[in-house]
Amino acid sequence: MKAYILNHVLVYSLILLVAGSCAKPKDLTPLGSAGVPVNTTNPTQTFDSTGRQLVASGTFRNGVHTVSGTVKLYEKSGKQTLVFTNFATDGGPDLRIYLAADTQAGNFTEVQRLTTTGNFYVDLTTPLRLDQQRFVLIWCKQFSVHFGNAELKQ
């Protein structure tokens, strides 16, 4: 009987170990180390605010994890850009940047997978309406966990 119980404990431990390894946090690449925001897909492109209007900004607050830095929303000729400055967060297995109506990911739009920290910018493909989505969330999609957020204020 003891061998039977020991075998089951070992099997369940092995299953938990394998399942837990699937949730390993992904490494985030620091960008814009010179303080100048760069493009997440092409880090040789720096952010140029010339002719852009600052629409809103916010400071990140912790959710379940530590998140810090600021985010600003700029607009030029109908195109919008989120600019992250001194951004840092704990790692996670499936982090995303969401725009949402609240901190619980209500009425959210996924911007992109989060792969970086530091100073970077993201061009929005869908226009943001602050009356409908005023929160920038750092969200673990795999486990539906709110890492942190910034409320965009005009």
Helices and strands as residue ranges (DSSP letters): H 2-21, E 29-31, E 38-39, E 53-62, E 67-76, E 79-89, E 95-100, E 109-113, E 116-123, E 135-140, E 145-151
